[in-house]
Amino acid sequence: MAPWYDRAGRLSLLKLLVFIGLFLPAIWLAGLALTQSLGARPLNTAIHFAGLWMVRFLLLTLAVTPARKLFRWAQLILVRRMLGVAAFAYGLLHLALYVVDQNLDLARVVSEIWLRIYLTIGFVALFGLMLLAITSTDGWVRRLGGKRWQGLHRIVYPVAVLGLIHFFMQSKLNIFDAALMSGFFLWLMGYRIWDRWGEIGSIPSLLMLGVLSALATAFAEYGWYAVATQVPAIKVLAANLGVAAGIRPAWWVLIVSLGVTALVALRRGLMKKAQPKTSPKLAMDRASS
């Protein structure tokens, strides 16, 4: 069955649009390559481009469950598999471009992955994504059974952590995108933890989650510079907590989380207005019946 059909064999506009959207970054990259717009080191730029989109699609996969619950959009579950497979596909492209950059010398590639810890971490993350992509089909769900399949697919969380660590390590000093993606990951994990142990759906709790995620992002970036570089980390923390140096990842995490909260509040307000009003007399009659 084509990926743009639902389980009943009907065309799903949502699946069709998402399926088309999955190819847009690759088309964008191809356009940059054809117009020689990838800079002085085109292969290196392409490698990082593919890796960034792998992380983005992985985070979008993790965002399906919170979005489905917060916006009461049950159909979103239909596109989670496609997003996860896309994350693996862009990760595979990331690796393939690296092999090309190494002049197709597979022995050297294996040696580099074995000797360089950040490449080892990235390869393990990609291997985990491969397992998730292969076992994402209905056939594998039946073979493994519901509980075992769910247990296997929980490795998506450590896979995401490994992918982000690889992102930080290969970014070196320019960790803006790595810190930003990590901030969104912290929000998504914070949502899951809060939702497991308490009520996260209220507007105040979403606001609190946004603030905590933004602060965690600022301190994560501070921690990276403190441990891994010679850059004065306290200055990085001061820049993160202010706006004089521009809008840092922590602020973007806060802005996006506030935007999500505003959309949730707006949707709930519209749904409340759309509900039919019941007259006081009719409500009393129903209560007494």
C-alpha positions in Angstrom: 0.0 0.0 0.0 1.3 3.5 -0.9 2.4 5.5 2.1 -0.2 8.2 1.6 -3.1 5.8 2.3 -4.5 5.1 5.7 -5.1 1.7 7.1 -8.6 1.5 5.5 -7.0 2.2 2.0 -8.3 5.7 1.8 -6.2 8.7 0.7 -4.9 10.6 3.7 -4.2 14.3 2.9 -2.1 14.5 6.1 0.1 11.5 5.1 0.4 12.8 1.5 1.6 16.2 2.6 4.0 14.8 5.2 5.4 12.3 2.6 6.1 15.2 0.2 7.6 17.3 2.9 10.1 14.5 3.8 11.8 15.0 0.4 12.1 18.8 0.5 15.3 19.0 2.5 17.0 16.5 0.1 15.7 18.5 -2.9 17.0 21.7 -1.2 20.4 20.1 -0.7 20.5 18.9 -4.3 19.6 22.5 -5.4 22.4 23.9 -3.3 24.9 21.4 -4.8 23.8 22.0 -8.4 24.1 25.8 -8.0 27.5 25.4 -6.2 26.1 27.2 -3.1 27.5 24.8 -0.5 30.5 27.0 0.3 34.3 26.3 0.2 33.9 22.8 1.6 30.7 21.5 -0.1 30.9 17.9 1.1 31.5 18.9 4.7 28.5 21.3 4.5 26.3 18.6 2.9 27.3 16.1 5.7 26.3 18.6 8.4 23.1 19.4 6.5 22.0 15.8 6.3 22.9 15.2 10.0 20.9 18.2 11.1 17.8 17.0 9.3 18.2 13.6 10.8 18.0 15.1 14.2 15.1 17.3 13.2 13.0 14.4 11.9 13.9 12.4 15.0 12.6 15.2 17.2 9.5 15.5 15.1 8.9 11.8 15.6 9.1 12.3 19.4 6.8 15.3 19.1 4.0 13.3 17.6 2.7 12.0 21.0 2.7 15.4 22.8 1.1 17.1 19.8 -1.5 14.4 19.4 -2.5 14.7 23.1 -2.3 18.5 23.4 -4.2 19.3 20.2 -6.4 16.3 20.3 -5.3 15.3 16.8 -5.5 11.6 16.8 -4.6 11.3 13.1 -1.0 12.5 13.8 -0.2 8.9 14.8 -0.4 8.0 11.1 2.7 10.0 10.2 5.0 8.9 13.1 6.4 5.9 11.3 7.2 8.0 8.2 9.0 10.6 10.3 11.1 7.9 12.0 12.0 6.3 8.8 12.9 9.7 7.3 15.2 10.3 10.3 17.1 7.1 9.5 17.2 7.9 5.8 18.8 11.3 6.4 21.2 9.6 8.9 22.2 7.1 6.2 22.7 10.0 3.8 24.9 11.7 6.5 27.0 8.6 6.6 27.1 8.1 2.8 28.3 11.6 2.3 31.0 11.1 4.9 32.2 8.0 3.0 32.4 10.0 -0.2 34.3 12.7 1.7 36.8 9.9 2.6 37.3 9.1 -1.1 35.2 5.9 -0.7 38.0 4.3 1.4 35.9 2.0 3.5 38.8 0.7 5.5 39.6 4.3 6.5 36.0 5.0 7.3 35.9 1.9 9.6 39.1 3.0 11.2 37.9 6.5 11.8 34.6 5.3 13.3 36.6 2.9 15.6 39.2 5.4 16.7 37.2 8.7 17.0 34.7 8.6 19.9 32.3 11.1 18.4 32.1 9.0 15.2 31.6 5.9 17.2 28.7 7.5 19.1 27.2 8.7 15.9 27.4 5.3 14.3 25.8 3.6 17.3 23.0 6.1 17.1 22.5 5.4 13.4 22.5 1.7 14.0 19.8 2.2 16.6 17.8 4.2 14.1 18.2 1.3 11.6 16.8 -1.2 14.1 13.8 1.1 14.7 13.2 1.7 10.9 13.4 -2.1 10.1 11.0 -3.1 12.9 8.5 -0.2 12.3 6.3 -2.3 10.0 3.1 -4.0 11.0 4.7 -7.4 10.3 7.4 -6.8 12.9 4.7 -5.6 15.4 3.0 -8.9 15.0 6.2 -10.9 15.2 7.5 -9.2 18.3 4.1 -8.8 20.1 2.9 -5.5 21.4 5.0 -5.3 24.7 8.3 -6.5 23.2 7.8 -4.2 20.2 7.1 -1.2 22.5 10.1 -2.1 24.6 12.4 -2.2 21.6 11.2 1.1 20.3 11.9 2.8 23.6 15.5 2.8 22.5 14.6 5.9 20.5 15.3 7.9 23.7 18.9 6.8 24.2 19.4 6.9 20.4 18.3 10.6 20.4 20.7 11.3 23.3 23.6 9.7 21.4 22.7 11.6 18.3 22.7 14.9 20.2 26.0 14.1 21.9 27.5 13.3 18.4 26.0 16.6 17.2 27.7 18.6 20.0 31.1 16.9 19.5 31.3 17.4 15.8 30.1 21.0 16.1 33.1 21.9 18.2 32.7 25.7 19.0 29.7 26.5 16.9 27.1 24.5 18.9 24.1 26.8 18.3 22.0 24.2 16.4 23.1 21.3 18.7 22.1 23.3 21.8 18.8 24.3 20.1 17.9 20.7 19.2 18.9 19.6 22.7 16.6 22.2 24.2 13.6 20.9 22.2 14.6 17.4 23.2 14.6 18.5 26.9 11.1 19.9 26.4 9.8 16.7 24.8 11.3 14.6 27.6 10.1 17.0 30.3 6.6 16.6 28.8 6.7 12.8 29.0 8.0 12.7 32.5 5.5 15.3 33.7 2.7 13.5 31.8 3.6 10.2 33.4 3.6 11.5 37.0 1.1 14.4 36.9 -1.1 16.6 34.8 0.8 18.4 32.1 -2.1 19.4 29.9 -3.0 22.6 31.8 -1.8 26.0 30.5 0.1 26.8 33.7 2.0 23.5 33.6 2.9 24.0 30.0 4.2 27.5 30.8 6.3 26.1 33.6 7.6 23.4 31.3 8.7 26.0 28.8 10.6 28.1 31.4 12.3 25.0 32.9 13.3 23.7 29.4 14.7 27.1 28.4 16.8 27.3 31.6 18.0 23.7 31.1 19.0 24.6 27.6 21.0 27.6 28.8 22.8 25.5 31.5 23.4 22.7 29.0 25.2 25.1 26.6 27.1 26.5 29.6 28.1 23.0 30.7 29.4 22.1 27.2 31.6 25.1 27.0 32.8 24.6 30.6 33.8 21.0 30.0 34.8 20.7 26.3 36.3 24.1 25.3 38.5 26.9 26.5 35.8 29.5 26.0 34.9 31.2 29.3 31.7 29.4 30.1 30.3 32.0 32.5 30.3 34.5 29.6 28.3 32.0 27.6 25.8 31.6 30.4 25.4 35.3 30.8 24.9 35.6 27.0 22.2 32.9 27.2 20.3 34.5 30.0 20.4 37.9 28.2 19.6 39.1 24.7 22.6 41.5 24.1 24.4 38.8 22.1 21.3 37.9 20.1 18.6 35.3 20.6 20.4 32.3 21.9 19.0 28.7 21.8 17.5 29.0 25.3 15.4 31.9 24.2 14.3 30.1 21.1 13.2 27.1 23.2 11.2 29.5 25.4 9.6 31.3 22.4 8.6 28.0 20.7 7.2 26.5 23.9 5.2 29.7 24.5 3.9 29.5 21.0 2.8 25.9 21.5 1.1 26.9 24.7 -0.7 29.8 23.0 -1.9 27.5 20.2 -3.2 24.9 22.8 -5.0 27.7 24.7 -6.5 29.0 21.4 -7.7 25.6 20.3 -9.3 24.9 23.6 -11.0 28.2 23.6 -12.4 27.6 20.1 -13.5 24.1 21.0 -15.3 25.5 24.1 -17.1 28.1 22.0 -18.1 25.4 19.5 -19.8 23.3 22.2 -23.6 23.6 22.2 -24.9 25.7 25.1 -27.4 24.0 27.4 -30.1 26.2 29.0 -30.2 26.2 32.9 -33.7 24.6 32.8 -32.6 21.8 30.5 -29.5 21.2 32.6 -31.7 20.9 35.7 -34.0 18.5 33.9 -31.1 16.3 32.8 -29.7 16.3 36.3 -32.9 15.2 37.8 -33.6 12.5 35.3 
